[in-house]
Amino acid sequence: MKTSRKLLSALVVAAATILSSCTKTVYIEPQPLPLPTLPTYPKIKEVELMCLSVDTYEKLVEGKFLREKAISECRAVIESTH
């Protein structure tokens, strides 16, 4: 029993010594994210929109607004890394 306690104590001391002396601070420098290119939307002529109801047209306009808002928010996050 005495030998096993001595052995256990020696192992604990050895492990503590090894683990405490092997730590090292590592600093990782963040790299700026590249800005993606903006999409090119297809042009839609007025004649092509005439068959749409007012509700559908408003949904198209709202969708474009929401996309552009999301894109600008993403760009702001990316630009904050520069």
PDB file of N, CA, C and O in Angstrom:
ATOM      1  N   MET A   1       0.820  -1.183   0.000  1.00  0.00           N
ATOM      2  CA  MET A   1       0.000   0.000   0.000  1.00  0.00           C
ATOM      3  C   MET A   1       0.872   1.257   0.000  1.00  0.00           C
ATOM      4  O   MET A   1       0.579   2.229  -0.696  1.00  0.00           O
ATOM      5  N   LYS A   2       1.977   1.222   0.812  1.00  0.00           N
ATOM      6  CA  LYS A   2       2.868   2.355   0.887  1.00  0.00           C
ATOM      7  C   LYS A   2       3.528   2.628  -0.459  1.00  0.00           C
ATOM      8  O   LYS A   2       3.674   3.780  -0.868  1.00  0.00           O
ATOM      9  N   THR A   3       3.923   1.559  -1.142  1.00  0.00           N
ATOM     10  CA  THR A   3       4.585   1.710  -2.427  1.00  0.00           C
ATOM     11  C   THR A   3       3.634   2.295  -3.465  1.00  0.00           C
ATOM     12  O   THR A   3       4.036   3.135  -4.271  1.00  0.00           O
ATOM     13  N   SER A   4       2.385   1.859  -3.451  1.00  0.00           N
ATOM     14  CA  SER A   4       1.434   2.371  -4.438  1.00  0.00           C
ATOM     15  C   SER A   4       1.133   3.856  -4.194  1.00  0.00           C
ATOM     16  O   SER A   4       0.920   4.602  -5.149  1.00  0.00           O
ATOM     17  N   ARG A   5       1.113   4.290  -2.932  1.00  0.00           N
ATOM     18  CA  ARG A   5       0.899   5.717  -2.636  1.00  0.00           C
ATOM     19  C   ARG A   5       2.084   6.544  -3.105  1.00  0.00           C
ATOM     20  O   ARG A   5       1.919   7.623  -3.673  1.00  0.00           O
ATOM     21  N   LYS A   6       3.297   6.019  -2.856  1.00  0.00           N
ATOM     22  CA  LYS A   6       4.493   6.732  -3.297  1.00  0.00           C
ATOM     23  C   LYS A   6       4.528   6.823  -4.825  1.00  0.00           C
ATOM     24  O   LYS A   6       4.867   7.861  -5.394  1.00  0.00           O
ATOM     25  N   LEU A   7       4.174   5.723  -5.465  1.00  0.00           N
ATOM     26  CA  LEU A   7       4.151   5.693  -6.928  1.00  0.00           C
ATOM     27  C   LEU A   7       3.105   6.661  -7.464  1.00  0.00           C
ATOM     28  O   LEU A   7       3.370   7.400  -8.412  1.00  0.00           O
ATOM     29  N   LEU A   8       1.919   6.661  -6.863  1.00  0.00           N
ATOM     30  CA  LEU A   8       0.847   7.563  -7.277  1.00  0.00           C
ATOM     31  C   LEU A   8       1.255   9.016  -7.067  1.00  0.00           C
ATOM     32  O   LEU A   8       1.009   9.859  -7.930  1.00  0.00           O
ATOM     33  N   SER A   9       1.870   9.314  -5.938  1.00  0.00           N
ATOM     34  CA  SER A   9       2.340  10.675  -5.658  1.00  0.00           C
ATOM     35  C   SER A   9       3.391  11.100  -6.687  1.00  0.00           C
ATOM     36  O   SER A   9       3.367  12.227  -7.183  1.00  0.00           O
ATOM     37  N   ALA A  10       4.297  10.202  -6.994  1.00  0.00           N
ATOM     38  CA  ALA A  10       5.342  10.509  -7.973  1.00  0.00           C
ATOM     39  C   ALA A  10       4.733  10.754  -9.353  1.00  0.00           C
ATOM     40  O   ALA A  10       5.169  11.649 -10.076  1.00  0.00           O
ATOM     41  N   LEU A  11       3.732   9.962  -9.716  1.00  0.00           N
ATOM     42  CA  LEU A  11       3.070  10.143 -11.003  1.00  0.00           C
ATOM     43  C   LEU A  11       2.320  11.478 -11.071  1.00  0.00           C
ATOM     44  O   LEU A  11       2.361  12.165 -12.091  1.00  0.00           O
ATOM     45  N   VAL A  12       1.647  11.834  -9.998  1.00  0.00           N
ATOM     46  CA  VAL A  12       0.921  13.113  -9.956  1.00  0.00           C
ATOM     47  C   VAL A  12       1.888  14.281 -10.085  1.00  0.00           C
ATOM     48  O   VAL A  12       1.627  15.219 -10.840  1.00  0.00           O
ATOM     49  N   VAL A  13       2.996  14.237  -9.363  1.00  0.00           N
ATOM     50  CA  VAL A  13       3.989  15.308  -9.431  1.00  0.00           C
ATOM     51  C   VAL A  13       4.578  15.381 -10.841  1.00  0.00           C
ATOM     52  O   VAL A  13       4.746  16.471 -11.388  1.00  0.00           O
ATOM     53  N   ALA A  14       4.888  14.237 -11.422  1.00  0.00           N
ATOM     54  CA  ALA A  14       5.469  14.208 -12.767  1.00  0.00           C
ATOM     55  C   ALA A  14       4.473  14.756 -13.790  1.00  0.00           C
ATOM     56  O   ALA A  14       4.844  15.543 -14.661  1.00  0.00           O
ATOM     57  N   ALA A  15       3.224  14.345 -13.686  1.00  0.00           N
ATOM     58  CA  ALA A  15       2.202  14.816 -14.632  1.00  0.00           C
ATOM     59  C   ALA A  15       1.994  16.319 -14.494  1.00  0.00           C
ATOM     60  O   ALA A  15       1.886  17.022 -15.499  1.00  0.00           O
ATOM     61  N   ALA A  16       1.938  16.811 -13.285  1.00  0.00           N
ATOM     62  CA  ALA A  16       1.750  18.245 -13.060  1.00  0.00           C
ATOM     63  C   ALA A  16       2.925  19.038 -13.615  1.00  0.00           C
ATOM     64  O   ALA A  16       2.741  20.106 -14.199  1.00  0.00           O
ATOM     65  N   THR A  17       4.116  18.521 -13.436  1.00  0.00           N
ATOM     66  CA  THR A  17       5.310  19.199 -13.940  1.00  0.00           C
ATOM     67  C   THR A  17       5.305  19.234 -15.468  1.00  0.00           C
ATOM     68  O   THR A  17       5.581  20.265 -16.080  1.00  0.00           O
ATOM     69  N   ILE A  18       4.993  18.112 -16.057  1.00  0.00           N
ATOM     70  CA  ILE A  18       4.977  18.030 -17.524  1.00  0.00           C
ATOM     71  C   ILE A  18       3.894  18.933 -18.102  1.00  0.00           C
ATOM     72  O   ILE A  18       4.153  19.686 -19.041  1.00  0.00           O
ATOM     73  N   LEU A  19       2.701  18.868 -17.558  1.00  0.00           N
ATOM     74  CA  LEU A  19       1.590  19.645 -18.098  1.00  0.00           C
ATOM     75  C   LEU A  19       1.769  21.142 -17.889  1.00  0.00           C
ATOM     76  O   LEU A  19       1.374  21.927 -18.751  1.00  0.00           O
ATOM     77  N   SER A  20       2.341  21.553 -16.795  1.00  0.00           N
ATOM     78  CA  SER A  20       2.484  22.983 -16.533  1.00  0.00           C
ATOM     79  C   SER A  20       3.626  23.605 -17.328  1.00  0.00           C
ATOM     80  O   SER A  20       3.599  24.803 -17.612  1.00  0.00           O
ATOM     81  N   SER A  21       4.602  22.829 -17.682  1.00  0.00           N
ATOM     82  CA  SER A  21       5.746  23.403 -18.398  1.00  0.00           C
ATOM     83  C   SER A  21       5.583  23.343 -19.908  1.00  0.00           C
ATOM     84  O   SER A  21       6.416  23.900 -20.623  1.00  0.00           O
ATOM     85  N   CYS A  22       4.565  22.702 -20.415  1.00  0.00           N
ATOM     86  CA  CYS A  22       4.408  22.535 -21.852  1.00  0.00           C
ATOM     87  C   CYS A  22       3.406  23.509 -22.464  1.00  0.00           C
ATOM     88  O   CYS A  22       3.125  23.435 -23.660  1.00  0.00           O
ATOM     89  N   THR A  23       2.871  24.406 -21.670  1.00  0.00           N
ATOM     90  CA  THR A  23       1.897  25.328 -22.242  1.00  0.00           C
ATOM     91  C   THR A  23       2.610  26.487 -22.904  1.00  0.00           C
ATOM     92  O   THR A  23       3.675  26.920 -22.465  1.00  0.00           O
ATOM     93  N   LYS A  24       2.002  26.979 -23.966  1.00  0.00           N
ATOM     94  CA  LYS A  24       2.602  28.057 -24.731  1.00  0.00           C
ATOM     95  C   LYS A  24       1.466  28.897 -25.301  1.00  0.00           C
ATOM     96  O   LYS A  24       0.472  28.346 -25.774  1.00  0.00           O
ATOM     97  N   THR A  25       1.593  30.205 -25.264  1.00  0.00           N
ATOM     98  CA  THR A  25       0.562  31.075 -25.801  1.00  0.00           C
ATOM     99  C   THR A  25       0.745  31.190 -27.306  1.00  0.00           C
ATOM    100  O   THR A  25       1.829  31.509 -27.795  1.00  0.00           O
ATOM    101  N   VAL A  26      -0.334  30.925 -28.029  1.00  0.00           N
ATOM    102  CA  VAL A  26      -0.304  31.016 -29.484  1.00  0.00           C
ATOM    103  C   VAL A  26      -1.251  32.127 -29.891  1.00  0.00           C
ATOM    104  O   VAL A  26      -2.415  32.126 -29.490  1.00  0.00           O
ATOM    105  N   TYR A  27      -0.770  33.077 -30.683  1.00  0.00           N
ATOM    106  CA  TYR A  27      -1.606  34.169 -31.170  1.00  0.00           C
ATOM    107  C   TYR A  27      -1.833  33.984 -32.656  1.00  0.00           C
ATOM    108  O   TYR A  27      -0.887  33.856 -33.434  1.00  0.00           O
ATOM    109  N   ILE A  28      -3.089  33.972 -33.036  1.00  0.00           N
ATOM    110  CA  ILE A  28      -3.449  33.831 -34.453  1.00  0.00           C
ATOM    111  C   ILE A  28      -3.971  35.173 -34.938  1.00  0.00           C
ATOM    112  O   ILE A  28      -4.969  35.678 -34.422  1.00  0.00           O
ATOM    113  N   GLU A  29      -3.311  35.744 -35.911  1.00  0.00           N
ATOM    114  CA  GLU A  29      -3.730  37.035 -36.452  1.00  0.00           C
ATOM    115  C   GLU A  29      -4.846  36.823 -37.468  1.00  0.00           C
ATOM    116  O   GLU A  29      -4.668  36.082 -38.435  1.00  0.00           O
ATOM    117  N   PRO A  30      -5.999  37.467 -37.262  1.00  0.00           N
ATOM    118  CA  PRO A  30      -7.105  37.300 -38.202  1.00  0.00           C
ATOM    119  C   PRO A  30      -6.791  37.965 -39.541  1.00  0.00           C
ATOM    120  O   PRO A  30      -6.204  39.046 -39.592  1.00  0.00           O
ATOM    121  N   GLN A  31      -7.183  37.316 -40.589  1.00  0.00           N
ATOM    122  CA  GLN A  31      -6.984  37.854 -41.932  1.00  0.00           C
ATOM    123  C   GLN A  31      -8.271  38.523 -42.402  1.00  0.00           C
ATOM    124  O   GLN A  31      -9.356  38.021 -42.109  1.00  0.00           O
ATOM    125  N   PRO A  32      -8.185  39.643 -43.123  1.00  0.00           N
ATOM    126  CA  PRO A  32      -9.405  40.282 -43.616  1.00  0.00           C
ATOM    127  C   PRO A  32     -10.103  39.389 -44.638  1.00  0.00           C
ATOM    128  O   PRO A  32      -9.463  38.749 -45.473  1.00  0.00           O
ATOM    129  N   LEU A  33     -11.417  39.365 -44.550  1.00  0.00           N
ATOM    130  CA  LEU A  33     -12.197  38.566 -45.495  1.00  0.00           C
ATOM    131  C   LEU A  33     -12.331  39.311 -46.810  1.00  0.00           C
ATOM    132  O   LEU A  33     -12.479  40.533 -46.807  1.00  0.00           O
ATOM    133  N   PRO A  34     -12.285  38.611 -47.927  1.00  0.00           N
ATOM    134  CA  PRO A  34     -12.470  39.295 -49.208  1.00  0.00           C
ATOM    135  C   PRO A  34     -13.950  39.636 -49.425  1.00  0.00           C
ATOM    136  O   PRO A  34     -14.842  38.896 -49.010  1.00  0.00           O
ATOM    137  N   LEU A  35     -14.183  40.756 -50.073  1.00  0.00           N
ATOM    138  CA  LEU A  35     -15.556  41.138 -50.402  1.00  0.00           C
ATOM    139  C   LEU A  35     -15.985  40.416 -51.673  1.00  0.00           C
ATOM    140  O   LEU A  35     -15.281  40.481 -52.681  1.00  0.00           O
ATOM    141  N   PRO A  36     -17.126  39.729 -51.646  1.00  0.00           N
ATOM    142  CA  PRO A  36     -17.598  39.081 -52.869  1.00  0.00           C
ATOM    143  C   PRO A  36     -18.103  40.128 -53.864  1.00  0.00           C
ATOM    144  O   PRO A  36     -18.506  41.225 -53.478  1.00  0.00           O
ATOM    145  N   THR A  37     -18.075  39.780 -55.108  1.00  0.00           N
ATOM    146  CA  THR A  37     -18.584  40.701 -56.120  1.00  0.00           C
ATOM    147  C   THR A  37     -20.106  40.762 -56.027  1.00  0.00           C
ATOM    148  O   THR A  37     -20.765  39.785 -55.672  1.00  0.00           O
ATOM    149  N   LEU A  38     -20.639  41.917 -56.350  1.00  0.00           N
ATOM    150  CA  LEU A  38     -22.093  42.089 -56.306  1.00  0.00           C
ATOM    151  C   LEU A  38     -22.726  41.389 -57.504  1.00  0.00           C
ATOM    152  O   LEU A  38     -22.165  41.399 -58.600  1.00  0.00           O
ATOM    153  N   PRO A  39     -23.898  40.780 -57.295  1.00  0.00           N
ATOM    154  CA  PRO A  39     -24.554  40.105 -58.417  1.00  0.00           C
ATOM    155  C   PRO A  39     -25.109  41.118 -59.417  1.00  0.00           C
ATOM    156  O   PRO A  39     -25.449  42.247 -59.064  1.00  0.00           O
ATOM    157  N   THR A  40     -25.190  40.688 -60.648  1.00  0.00           N
ATOM    158  CA  THR A  40     -25.817  41.498 -61.690  1.00  0.00           C
ATOM    159  C   THR A  40     -27.206  40.931 -61.917  1.00  0.00           C
ATOM    160  O   THR A  40     -27.360  39.783 -62.334  1.00  0.00           O
ATOM    161  N   TYR A  41     -28.209  41.740 -61.641  1.00  0.00           N
ATOM    162  CA  TYR A  41     -29.585  41.277 -61.814  1.00  0.00           C
ATOM    163  C   TYR A  41     -30.018  41.447 -63.264  1.00  0.00           C
ATOM    164  O   TYR A  41     -29.629  42.411 -63.923  1.00  0.00           O
ATOM    165  N   PRO A  42     -30.819  40.517 -63.758  1.00  0.00           N
ATOM    166  CA  PRO A  42     -31.304  40.676 -65.134  1.00  0.00           C
ATOM    167  C   PRO A  42     -32.272  41.857 -65.228  1.00  0.00           C
ATOM    168  O   PRO A  42     -33.038  42.130 -64.304  1.00  0.00           O
ATOM    169  N   LYS A  43     -32.217  42.551 -66.373  1.00  0.00           N
ATOM    170  CA  LYS A  43     -33.115  43.689 -66.576  1.00  0.00           C
ATOM    171  C   LYS A  43     -34.480  43.177 -67.005  1.00  0.00           C
ATOM    172  O   LYS A  43     -34.593  42.273 -67.832  1.00  0.00           O
ATOM    173  N   ILE A  44     -35.506  43.770 -66.430  1.00  0.00           N
ATOM    174  CA  ILE A  44     -36.880  43.399 -66.772  1.00  0.00           C
ATOM    175  C   ILE A  44     -37.544  44.627 -67.366  1.00  0.00           C
ATOM    176  O   ILE A  44     -37.546  45.704 -66.771  1.00  0.00           O
ATOM    177  N   LYS A  45     -38.111  44.442 -68.558  1.00  0.00           N
ATOM    178  CA  LYS A  45     -38.770  45.557 -69.232  1.00  0.00           C
ATOM    179  C   LYS A  45     -40.154  45.781 -68.637  1.00  0.00           C
ATOM    180  O   LYS A  45     -40.771  44.871 -68.084  1.00  0.00           O
ATOM    181  N   GLU A  46     -40.620  47.015 -68.765  1.00  0.00           N
ATOM    182  CA  GLU A  46     -41.929  47.387 -68.229  1.00  0.00           C
ATOM    183  C   GLU A  46     -43.033  46.518 -68.813  1.00  0.00           C
ATOM    184  O   GLU A  46     -43.972  46.145 -68.110  1.00  0.00           O
ATOM    185  N   VAL A  47     -42.924  46.198 -70.093  1.00  0.00           N
ATOM    186  CA  VAL A  47     -43.933  45.372 -70.769  1.00  0.00           C
ATOM    187  C   VAL A  47     -44.041  43.996 -70.109  1.00  0.00           C
ATOM    188  O   VAL A  47     -45.133  43.437 -70.004  1.00  0.00           O
ATOM    189  N   GLU A  48     -42.911  43.457 -69.669  1.00  0.00           N
ATOM    190  CA  GLU A  48     -42.903  42.144 -69.036  1.00  0.00           C
ATOM    191  C   GLU A  48     -43.590  42.149 -67.673  1.00  0.00           C
ATOM    192  O   GLU A  48     -44.044  41.109 -67.196  1.00  0.00           O
ATOM    193  N   LEU A  49     -43.665  43.324 -67.052  1.00  0.00           N
ATOM    194  CA  LEU A  49     -44.279  43.423 -65.730  1.00  0.00           C
ATOM    195  C   LEU A  49     -45.776  43.728 -65.783  1.00  0.00           C
ATOM    196  O   LEU A  49     -46.466  43.643 -64.767  1.00  0.00           O
ATOM    197  N   MET A  50     -46.275  44.080 -66.963  1.00  0.00           N
ATOM    198  CA  MET A  50     -47.674  44.493 -67.074  1.00  0.00           C
ATOM    199  C   MET A  50     -48.654  43.366 -66.734  1.00  0.00           C
ATOM    200  O   MET A  50     -49.771  43.634 -66.290  1.00  0.00           O
ATOM    201  N   CYS A  51     -48.251  42.126 -66.935  1.00  0.00           N
ATOM    202  CA  CYS A  51     -49.148  41.005 -66.663  1.00  0.00           C
ATOM    203  C   CYS A  51     -49.225  40.670 -65.175  1.00  0.00           C
ATOM    204  O   CYS A  51     -50.051  39.854 -64.767  1.00  0.00           O
ATOM    205  N   LEU A  52     -48.368  41.296 -64.361  1.00  0.00           N
ATOM    206  CA  LEU A  52     -48.361  41.012 -62.930  1.00  0.00           C
ATOM    207  C   LEU A  52     -49.419  41.840 -62.208  1.00  0.00           C
ATOM    208  O   LEU A  52     -49.716  42.973 -62.586  1.00  0.00           O
ATOM    209  N   SER A  53     -49.971  41.248 -61.171  1.00  0.00           N
ATOM    210  CA  SER A  53     -50.899  42.011 -60.337  1.00  0.00           C
ATOM    211  C   SER A  53     -50.089  42.988 -59.493  1.00  0.00           C
ATOM    212  O   SER A  53     -48.872  42.852 -59.373  1.00  0.00           O
ATOM    213  N   VAL A  54     -50.758  43.960 -58.915  1.00  0.00           N
ATOM    214  CA  VAL A  54     -50.087  44.939 -58.069  1.00  0.00           C
ATOM    215  C   VAL A  54     -49.434  44.242 -56.876  1.00  0.00           C
ATOM    216  O   VAL A  54     -48.318  44.588 -56.489  1.00  0.00           O
ATOM    217  N   ASP A  55     -50.125  43.266 -56.296  1.00  0.00           N
ATOM    218  CA  ASP A  55     -49.565  42.530 -55.149  1.00  0.00           C
ATOM    219  C   ASP A  55     -48.267  41.807 -55.516  1.00  0.00           C
ATOM    220  O   ASP A  55     -47.293  41.839 -54.764  1.00  0.00           O
ATOM    221  N   THR A  56     -48.266  41.159 -56.675  1.00  0.00           N
ATOM    222  CA  THR A  56     -47.072  40.439 -57.120  1.00  0.00           C
ATOM    223  C   THR A  56     -45.919  41.401 -57.387  1.00  0.00           C
ATOM    224  O   THR A  56     -44.774  41.124 -57.031  1.00  0.00           O
ATOM    225  N   TYR A  57     -46.229  42.532 -58.018  1.00  0.00           N
ATOM    226  CA  TYR A  57     -45.201  43.528 -58.295  1.00  0.00           C
ATOM    227  C   TYR A  57     -44.604  44.049 -56.989  1.00  0.00           C
ATOM    228  O   TYR A  57     -43.388  44.201 -56.879  1.00  0.00           O
ATOM    229  N   GLU A  58     -45.456  44.322 -56.002  1.00  0.00           N
ATOM    230  CA  GLU A  58     -44.976  44.807 -54.707  1.00  0.00           C
ATOM    231  C   GLU A  58     -44.106  43.766 -54.012  1.00  0.00           C
ATOM    232  O   GLU A  58     -43.140  44.112 -53.333  1.00  0.00           O
ATOM    233  N   LYS A  59     -44.453  42.478 -54.182  1.00  0.00           N
ATOM    234  CA  LYS A  59     -43.626  41.416 -53.609  1.00  0.00           C
ATOM    235  C   LYS A  59     -42.246  41.387 -54.265  1.00  0.00           C
ATOM    236  O   LYS A  59     -41.240  41.169 -53.591  1.00  0.00           O
ATOM    237  N   LEU A  60     -42.200  41.604 -55.574  1.00  0.00           N
ATOM    238  CA  LEU A  60     -40.909  41.654 -56.276  1.00  0.00           C
ATOM    239  C   LEU A  60     -40.056  42.808 -55.761  1.00  0.00           C
ATOM    240  O   LEU A  60     -38.862  42.645 -55.507  1.00  0.00           O
ATOM    241  N   VAL A  61     -40.677  43.969 -55.610  1.00  0.00           N
ATOM    242  CA  VAL A  61     -39.949  45.148 -55.136  1.00  0.00           C
ATOM    243  C   VAL A  61     -39.471  44.926 -53.705  1.00  0.00           C
ATOM    244  O   VAL A  61     -38.333  45.260 -53.375  1.00  0.00           O
ATOM    245  N   GLU A  62     -40.326  44.366 -52.853  1.00  0.00           N
ATOM    246  CA  GLU A  62     -39.947  44.103 -51.473  1.00  0.00           C
ATOM    247  C   GLU A  62     -38.807  43.083 -51.399  1.00  0.00           C
ATOM    248  O   GLU A  62     -37.883  43.227 -50.598  1.00  0.00           O
ATOM    249  N   GLY A  63     -38.886  42.044 -52.251  1.00  0.00           N
ATOM    250  CA  GLY A  63     -37.825  41.037 -52.281  1.00  0.00           C
ATOM    251  C   GLY A  63     -36.487  41.641 -52.666  1.00  0.00           C
ATOM    252  O   GLY A  63     -35.458  41.313 -52.076  1.00  0.00           O
ATOM    253  N   LYS A  64     -36.501  42.529 -53.662  1.00  0.00           N
ATOM    254  CA  LYS A  64     -35.259  43.175 -54.086  1.00  0.00           C
ATOM    255  C   LYS A  64     -34.713  44.050 -52.955  1.00  0.00           C
ATOM    256  O   LYS A  64     -33.509  44.062 -52.700  1.00  0.00           O
ATOM    257  N   PHE A  65     -35.600  44.778 -52.281  1.00  0.00           N
ATOM    258  CA  PHE A  65     -35.175  45.624 -51.162  1.00  0.00           C
ATOM    259  C   PHE A  65     -34.550  44.787 -50.050  1.00  0.00           C
ATOM    260  O   PHE A  65     -33.498  45.145 -49.519  1.00  0.00           O
ATOM    261  N   LEU A  66     -35.193  43.671 -49.694  1.00  0.00           N
ATOM    262  CA  LEU A  66     -34.683  42.819 -48.618  1.00  0.00           C
ATOM    263  C   LEU A  66     -33.339  42.192 -48.989  1.00  0.00           C
ATOM    264  O   LEU A  66     -32.452  42.079 -48.143  1.00  0.00           O
ATOM    265  N   ARG A  67     -33.184  41.781 -50.267  1.00  0.00           N
ATOM    266  CA  ARG A  67     -31.895  41.234 -50.719  1.00  0.00           C
ATOM    267  C   ARG A  67     -30.796  42.276 -50.601  1.00  0.00           C
ATOM    268  O   ARG A  67     -29.708  41.988 -50.101  1.00  0.00           O
ATOM    269  N   GLU A  68     -31.086  43.501 -51.067  1.00  0.00           N
ATOM    270  CA  GLU A  68     -30.065  44.553 -51.023  1.00  0.00           C
ATOM    271  C   GLU A  68     -29.725  44.922 -49.579  1.00  0.00           C
ATOM    272  O   GLU A  68     -28.573  45.235 -49.278  1.00  0.00           O
ATOM    273  N   LYS A  69     -30.711  44.889 -48.689  1.00  0.00           N
ATOM    274  CA  LYS A  69     -30.455  45.174 -47.273  1.00  0.00           C
ATOM    275  C   LYS A  69     -29.560  44.094 -46.671  1.00  0.00           C
ATOM    276  O   LYS A  69     -28.613  44.401 -45.947  1.00  0.00           O
ATOM    277  N   ALA A  70     -29.858  42.829 -46.971  1.00  0.00           N
ATOM    278  CA  ALA A  70     -29.048  41.719 -46.453  1.00  0.00           C
ATOM    279  C   ALA A  70     -27.623  41.801 -46.986  1.00  0.00           C
ATOM    280  O   ALA A  70     -26.666  41.572 -46.246  1.00  0.00           O
ATOM    281  N   ILE A  71     -27.480  42.125 -48.260  1.00  0.00           N
ATOM    282  CA  ILE A  71     -26.148  42.250 -48.862  1.00  0.00           C
ATOM    283  C   ILE A  71     -25.368  43.363 -48.182  1.00  0.00           C
ATOM    284  O   ILE A  71     -24.184  43.202 -47.885  1.00  0.00           O
ATOM    285  N   SER A  72     -26.024  44.493 -47.933  1.00  0.00           N
ATOM    286  CA  SER A  72     -25.302  45.604 -47.304  1.00  0.00           C
ATOM    287  C   SER A  72     -24.911  45.265 -45.873  1.00  0.00           C
ATOM    288  O   SER A  72     -23.850  45.690 -45.416  1.00  0.00           O
ATOM    289  N   GLU A  73     -25.742  44.507 -45.151  1.00  0.00           N
ATOM    290  CA  GLU A  73     -25.383  44.079 -43.798  1.00  0.00           C
ATOM    291  C   GLU A  73     -24.196  43.118 -43.829  1.00  0.00           C
ATOM    292  O   GLU A  73     -23.297  43.216 -42.994  1.00  0.00           O
ATOM    293  N   CYS A  74     -24.189  42.196 -44.784  1.00  0.00           N
ATOM    294  CA  CYS A  74     -23.062  41.254 -44.909  1.00  0.00           C
ATOM    295  C   CYS A  74     -21.779  41.996 -45.255  1.00  0.00           C
ATOM    296  O   CYS A  74     -20.715  41.690 -44.716  1.00  0.00           O
ATOM    297  N   ARG A  75     -21.878  42.971 -46.156  1.00  0.00           N
ATOM    298  CA  ARG A  75     -20.696  43.751 -46.523  1.00  0.00           C
ATOM    299  C   ARG A  75     -20.156  44.514 -45.323  1.00  0.00           C
ATOM    300  O   ARG A  75     -18.942  44.620 -45.147  1.00  0.00           O
ATOM    301  N   ALA A  76     -21.065  45.055 -44.486  1.00  0.00           N
ATOM    302  CA  ALA A  76     -20.624  45.798 -43.306  1.00  0.00           C
ATOM    303  C   ALA A  76     -19.862  44.880 -42.340  1.00  0.00           C
ATOM    304  O   ALA A  76     -18.860  45.287 -41.750  1.00  0.00           O
ATOM    305  N   VAL A  77     -20.342  43.640 -42.184  1.00  0.00           N
ATOM    306  CA  VAL A  77     -19.644  42.690 -41.313  1.00  0.00           C
ATOM    307  C   VAL A  77     -18.273  42.359 -41.872  1.00  0.00           C
ATOM    308  O   VAL A  77     -17.288  42.321 -41.135  1.00  0.00           O
ATOM    309  N   ILE A  78     -18.208  42.119 -43.170  1.00  0.00           N
ATOM    310  CA  ILE A  78     -16.917  41.779 -43.798  1.00  0.00           C
ATOM    311  C   ILE A  78     -15.962  42.959 -43.708  1.00  0.00           C
ATOM    312  O   ILE A  78     -14.786  42.781 -43.390  1.00  0.00           O
ATOM    313  N   GLU A  79     -16.460  44.170 -43.987  1.00  0.00           N
ATOM    314  CA  GLU A  79     -15.591  45.350 -43.956  1.00  0.00           C
ATOM    315  C   GLU A  79     -15.083  45.642 -42.543  1.00  0.00           C
ATOM    316  O   GLU A  79     -14.034  46.265 -42.378  1.00  0.00           O
ATOM    317  N   SER A  80     -15.814  45.200 -41.537  1.00  0.00           N
ATOM    318  CA  SER A  80     -15.349  45.417 -40.170  1.00  0.00           C
ATOM    319  C   SER A  80     -14.114  44.569 -39.837  1.00  0.00           C
ATOM    320  O   SER A  80     -13.452  44.819 -38.830  1.00  0.00           O
ATOM    321  N   THR A  81     -13.800  43.583 -40.660  1.00  0.00           N
ATOM    322  CA  THR A  81     -12.617  42.756 -40.436  1.00  0.00           C
ATOM    323  C   THR A  81     -11.379  43.359 -41.098  1.00  0.00           C
ATOM    324  O   THR A  81     -10.275  42.852 -40.901  1.00  0.00           O
ATOM    325  N   HIS A  82     -11.535  44.407 -41.862  1.00  0.00           N
ATOM    326  CA  HIS A  82     -10.380  45.000 -42.577  1.00  0.00           C
ATOM    327  C   HIS A  82      -9.620  45.950 -41.707  1.00  0.00           C
ATOM    328  O   HIS A  82      -8.629  46.532 -42.146  1.00  0.00           O
TER     329      HIS A  82
END
